[in-house]
Amino acid sequence: MRIRKEQELFEEKDIEFIAQVSDALAHPVRLQLFRHIMTCNRAMETVCNKDLVAHFDYAQATISQHMKKLVQSGLIEIQKKDKFSYYYANLGILMQYINATKKYSVI
């Protein structure tokens, strides 16, 4: 009985993780922001809030709200340098998400 309960808790944890990351990626703006940050990171370019405001046609407050959701999901990490915060895509979380969704897919 005990092993079964631990297994159920593990599955619940995975389901919550999938839901949290899916929620972060569910909005088209957040998906665009995440993709842009991944592309910039791959090109070894830094990305801060002002860069996102310059690249996208959204208000700074809107971008900040969307970035907060991406950071909370773990998809984006922040590194502070001086007075600026730089964004980095967390590919480890993205791969965990992909693997977890594969595990729970019904196909």
C-alpha positions, 0 to 999 in steps of 0.5 A: 500500500505504501508504495502505491501511495508514493507513486500516486503522489509522484504522479500528482506532482507531475500533473501539477508541473505540467499544468503550471508550465502549460498555463505559462505557455498558454498565452500567445504573448508569453509563448512569443516572449519565451521563444524570443528569449530562447533565440537570443540566448542561443545567439549568446545575446543578453535580454532584459526588460527594455529589450523586450519592450523594444522588440515587441509592441506591448507596454512595459507593464504588460511584458512584466506581467507576462514575464512574471508568469514565465519566471514563476513556472521556472521556464525563465530565470533572472540574473541581476547585474547592476540595476538590470535583470537579464532573462535566460530560458531554462531549457532543463525545465522545458525538457522536463515539461516535454518528457512529462507530457510525453509520459502522460499523453494518451496517444 
